[in-house]
Amino acid sequence: MTSKTFGEQADIEGVKVQRLTKCPATFVTDPHDDTSVAIVEKTGPARTHLYFHEKITADNGAYNGIHPVKAIASHQENLAGLVARSLEALPRETLSGSAPLGAKITFAHHGAWTDRLKPDFISVTRGPGIRTALSSGLDTAKGLAVAWQIPMVGVHHMQAHALTPRLVYALDDANAEEGLRPKFPFLTLLVSGGHTLLVHSKALCEHSILAATTDIAIGDAIDKMARHILPTDLFDGKTMMYGRLLEQYAFPNGANDHRYSAPVSRAQEIKAKETEWGWALPVPLAETRTMQLSFSGLGSTIKRIREGQEIIEADQRTQMAREGMRVAFEHLASRVILALKDLRERCEDLDTLVVSGGVASNLFLRTVLRSYLDTRGFQHIQLAFPPVEFCTDNAAMIAWAGMEMYEDGWETALTCKPLRKWSIDPKAEDGGIMGAAGWERRTAGSRE
């Protein structure tokens, strides 16, 4: 089965909007420690162009995790410079046609004044995340929206991850004449250091949570495993990509080292596999089929195994890394299969599983999910994994999500505040994406 997928754009009801967005820009800080800016132009119904995309990540290596003060300082130090560089990448003319009258901005460039196209609107991450970190990007976006007299769209971070494969599809020139994909509905597996959600994505703003972690996120669990398993000389005190280090250590030859086949039944799946060293990692929630996820036990078990050994050889470390990831990924896959079976019983057909977030860059996760789908009777389900640079938090995905919301007729009031908690599910207590205060319907004639 292929991993490339497709879809189409939602229709707009009751609002006249321009179908080809001239040149939106996004100035965005991550809800945690990434500062990123992108400039994107929508050049057709299923085609887009990326003019600029840069990201700077705060140096949190000394803290073994994100330090809020350090992250905020990084946003304050880097965001203005990224915005300044991005202005130089703004086009003088659009790829999709001439610019509207008055749609130019003037700024100094290499000692001379230059004209560039004014963005149609600004997208920015509004939540969920650390409020003080979000405020850096939100305040910058508000200032530019006022200065340029253009709308702003406050984007839901997890919605942006779910929509990322649609951005990737639109960036591929070969898809220019086809409808936007993946098409709703599809399943979305959002896996990162801060979130683990299995979501039924039915429409642009309708994402029903089918399963969520009851303790820690899968990315956090993998990072903890890495710190217990990997030799200390692999840590340079700067990188926080512990999961990537663990994958490289476990599978130095990439997919050639995987040699994996999914269990054919639930009984095989929940049976702990004892290694030649006498230890086995417990299968999370083995005694239940409840639609929940749990990862905290894996790190603590590995920690106990390690503390019981004064010396551990490289081959045992390698096996521990592989087993830790296998158990975690099979736990994810088991809930995907349960969800697909339930949807099939209710005759709700879909053909795509989107996997997004930082952990989606793990090639072994891709192997496990593909093997599970093929083994359990879901060979027709296509996997949509964004390229590595779009798996982790980035401004391009925020630009795209804002573009979809803008074209659906929405913008955000400048009175909006950053949101620490913000559900993606409309059935949640806060009303999900559209439950947040500040959404406004775009008026006819806005920048058309």
Order of alpha helices (4+ residues) and beta strands (2+ residues): beta-beta-beta-alpha-beta-beta-beta-alpha-beta-alpha-beta-beta-beta-alpha-alpha-alpha-alpha-alpha-beta-alpha-beta-alpha-alpha-beta-beta
